[in-house]
Amino acid sequence: MQLLQSEVSRLPSSKVKSPVFQYADDILLYRIIRKNDDCAALQQDVNGIAEWCIETGLEVNPSKSQHLRISNKRTSNAKTDGGNHNFSSVIIPSVTEAECLGAIFSSKLDWTAQVDKVTAKCRRRLCAIKGFFPRRFGSVKQLLFNSLVRSVMDYACSCWHSTSKTLQRQLETIRKKFLQSIRLGSLLNDGHDRDFKQYRSHLSVVDWEPVWERRCKGILLNAFKIWAGVFTGGNSILK
């Protein structure tokens, strides 16, 4: 991994014109596509990375590479020769969703897949906490929830802040069910808490913030870091 980091840092600009990000042993290449020439330029950059890999003795598995097009348009006017980008003559598959650093990005940036993934992972951990600790261990379970579940909910949440209300409620429901499990109060008469009134009351008892509020604070903190110039890749975000 250290060898790859060293080599990527020396990737010559003569071979790749598009911005390149390196995450551990992954390489991300992106470009704004407005016309066919941009598609051709992106393919040239992919070819440049292929040549660089041969020169440095590094290998890239093209079958694990993905091409994600992010746009609200149904079809793109700009197209690549042959229909797809390729790496050393191996077609790079086009996908509608791709994972980067544990976050799932979709072609429409609707974040449904990411929230579903987070919800499923949190529920598995929540079931483990409930299974190992009885209800009377409320303080211990709160500590475990913050360490094992909330950390998953908070991870990269500032980058997918534009979720719908349905997805927001889906995330809040995880904490809602946990707080009910430690017997902070009985359920309402109809057995439901549709307006989350009881949930907000439970949050005040344990002095917790709603998930959406924690995400907003994370967004503001990152915005300040970008403005202060201490956020990696901040200039690209502002563009």
Secondary structure, DSSP 8 states (H G I E B T S, - for coil): -HHHHHHHHT--TTT--S-EEEETTEEEE-----SHHHHHHHHHHHHHHHHHHHHHT----GGG--EE---SSSS-S---TTSS-EETTEE--EESEEEETTEEEETT---HHHHHHHHHHHHHHHHHHHHHS-TT-HHHHHHHIIIIIIHHHHTTGGGG----HHHHHHHHHHHHHHHHHTTSS---TTS--TT-HHHHHHHHHHT---HHHHHHHHHHHHHHHHHHT-STTHHHHH-
